[in-house]
Each structure stands twice: as C-alpha cells, then as structure tokens.
Amino acid sequence: MSSPRTVAIVGRPNVGKSALFNRLAGRRISIVHDLPGVTRDRLSALCKLGRQPFHILDTGGIGTQVDATFTEQVHLEVEIALETADVILFLVDGPSGLTPVDLDLAKKLRRVDKPLILGVNKLDHPNHDALDLEFERLGFPHIIPLSAEHGRGTLDLVQKIEELLPESDAEFSEVPVPDRPVELAIVGRPNVGKSSLINAIMSDRRTLVSPVSGTTRDAVDIPYTRGDASYLLIDTAGIRPRGKQSDSVEIFSVMRSERTIRRADLCLLVIDAAAGVTTQDKKIAGMIQEAQKPCILVANKWDLTKPGQAAKAALNAMIKRTQEQLFFLDYAPVIPASALTGENLRRVFRYIELVQAHSTRRITTGVLNRVLNHALTVHPPPARANKRLKLLYATQLKHDPRERVPVPHFVLFVNDPAVMIESYQRYLQAQLREEATFTGLPLVLKLKGREPRSRS
C-alpha cells in the first residue's frame, strides 16, 4: 500500500501551528514518533476539508523560550517533517513580521526539493491583509494569507495543498474500506424530541428524555444494527441561540454538537412539525449546509397536528412550507414522523439507504459537459466586472471509498472563478439534479481558473 499523503506544519513557536492543525483536523490524535532522539508526543490527524483527505503533522510543542538550544530544536523538527511529508507548510506570524528564526528556517527550506507553501497567519481582520507583503521577499512562490483562529483563507490553503500533493487514486484503490458503521448525527434545537426519536428507534430508553429543554449535555454515541446495516446514532445537545445559552457547560455542549455535525456521515435535522420552522432551526440548517453534509429533515411530533380528513393536504402543505423556509437546504427530503407512535421511522431508514445509494452515483464526463453547456446556453450567466463565465471543461471527481456517504464533487474549469455568483451556481446544481437524482446530498462545485502563464 502506498504511504499516506502528508502535509507537515513547521515554524517557530507561537505562530499558530496548533491552531491551524485544529482548524484543518477538527480533532487531535496523539502518537509517538519512533525516530531516535525524539521523545515527545507528536500530533497527527486526517484533514477532510478537500476533495480527498490527507494527513497533517503538527511539529509544534518545541517551547517558547529562545535559548541556546532553540535553533537546534527547530532544525530537528524540520528534518523530521522533511522525511515524512509530501508538502511543507511553513507558517509565520503576519503581525510580528519576519524574525531571525523565520529567516533561518526559510534558508534551510529553500534547499529542499519538496513543494512548500508559506502560510502568513494571524491576519484576523481585513485591515491586516497587507501584512503578508513583507514575506514576499523570502521568494517562495505559494503564499497564502490566513487566520487559523477565524478560518480566513482556510479553503484557499486546502485548495493549494491539493494542487501540490501527489496523485492519490492509487492510494485510495489500495486502501481497504473499513467496516465501520454509518454515523448519524441527530441534531436540532432543544425539546424537539431528538432523544425520544432515538429511544423509539432503539425501542429502549437508552438516552435521558425530559420535557425540560437542554436535558442532553453531551454527544452520546449509540451503536445500532438494523438488518445487515450498522449505524452509530449520535444524540446531541439541543442547539439554542448563543444569547440564550445559560452557562459555560451549555456553551461547551453546543460546541460539541457543532463538531458532531462536521464529524457525521449524515445529519438528521429534527424539527417540531407542530411548531413549524423557527429561526434557530434555520441556523442549525445553515451549519449543516456550511459543513456540506448529507441531510434528512425529520418533522417530529406529526401526531400532534391531527390533520383528520385532510391528512394528505396537510402533509403536502407542511412539506412545502418547510422546504420554502429552509430553501438553502433544498436537497434534504422532509419526512413526517412521530417518536411517540413510531410513525414513519422505517421510512426514515429507507431514505438513509437511498441517500447512501445516490452518494456513489456518477455523471459521465461527456454527459456532464453537455448538461452544463446546455444550461449556459439556455440561461447565460450574468456579466460581472465586464466579464462573463465561460466553461472550458467539467468532470466529476472520484469519491474516496473509505467514506460511507460521500458527497458528489464536480470540478469546473472556467475562465475566471471570480465571475461566478452564488445564485448561478445554485442554478447549475439544479440542472445537475435534473440529470441525476442525488437525494439528500449537497453537490459541491469546485471552480478552477486558467493557469497563469509562468514568468521567465
């Protein structure tokens, strides 16, 4: 099996290496390095923010005191990173400017025959944007301004890393697909019946249920087997508006819920069918959309609506109303259910299986280009800054077989990604959905512009 693609983060202390590591990884894994003379734990994790995952290695923890042994320790960290990494991410502190240690590291890194990205960190505010200009004199071709704390520039960094990493198709084809369960995050605001829904699924009171809002404080993992399928049900704390979070424990539990959304293979967003969609429901749906996660909307407490003779009309009206209010999550199907009576719980799992089946669908390159070119002809894109979007070529990326519910990714090579507006991108996504059904799945369009001509 080929070795995993690895990016090493190097730099002097206090430039934000660990903060960037956490931003890219989402969680920490402590391992012990086996090279002689290195006795401390090292941090390694898998970054899944791009189209294909890659390993990141944090070479932090050197110490903050600049003494006689400091430069030697820094060089040791760089040597270890150079031996294990495919791409080096050299991180510097933008507001602090260039330091002698930065210059010394840059001198050593110039002699390395590996791709290198210079990340100028701590540009937390637009007023800091010009601070990266000082670092251009180091002569590195790839400079990314960013803020690890606030997430600015993270997507640009991941895109540049993907461009510089070696091809990984062989790696994925040789990696055996792990026999792990599908992770289902049960999310929603307090008191919509998340824990009751899990109890109904399990036919057992595995989680604490209470009419008092906020009973669940932490994310609870519950293994569940249904036929031949294995699942991990993740019960989460109800997410209330930040202004209404009563104490630090609740704030922490809400943060755990947000991380659970990013961790899960598929999210079940539970809303109260009787109360309808609230502002907080929209915010949670926005978290799911931002994390680009597959989703199913479960309208719980449907038994309380008591539609009577007009059941079908009431159902259709509720679904239409929900879809209109959560229009930005239009790919998620709406399923009325009742944790109290067990109504439609089987249907929820039928849709989960449907989402899984659709997640591996592919549109051939020829059909994909015909669909998109036809869409541009029928409804031309609006001009922006006297430029109009032109599609050169499009292809669907292969999915990682290790993912249980992979999200379809499409790469569009265009004249200028900056002229694409959000509404037109949604229009193109809708055209793709007409060609192939992707139930419950977001469609990710990655735009790439023409490569600039190299200067002599």
Secondary structure, DSSP 4 states (H G I P E B T S, - for coil): -PPPPEEEEE--TTSSHHHHHHHHHSS--EEE--STT--SEEEEEEE-SSSS-EEEEE---S-S---TTHHHHHHHHHHHHHHH-SEEEEEEETTT---HHHHHHHHHHTT--S-EEEEEE---SGGGGGGGGGGGGG--S-EEE-BTTTTBTHHHHHHHHHHHSPP-HHHHHHSPPP--PEEEEEE-STTSSHHHHHHHHHTS--S---SSTT---S-EEEEEEETTEEEEEEE------GGG--SHHHHHHHHHHHHHHHH-SEEEEEEETTT---HHHHHHHHHHHHTT--EEEEEE-GGGT--GGGHHHHHHHHHHHHHHHTGGGTTS-EEE--TTT-TTHHHHHHHHHHHHHHHT----HHHHHHHHHHHHHHSPPPPBTTB---EEEEEEPPPPTT-SSPPPEEEEEES-GGG--HHHHHHHHHHHHHHS--TT---EEEEE-PPPPPP-
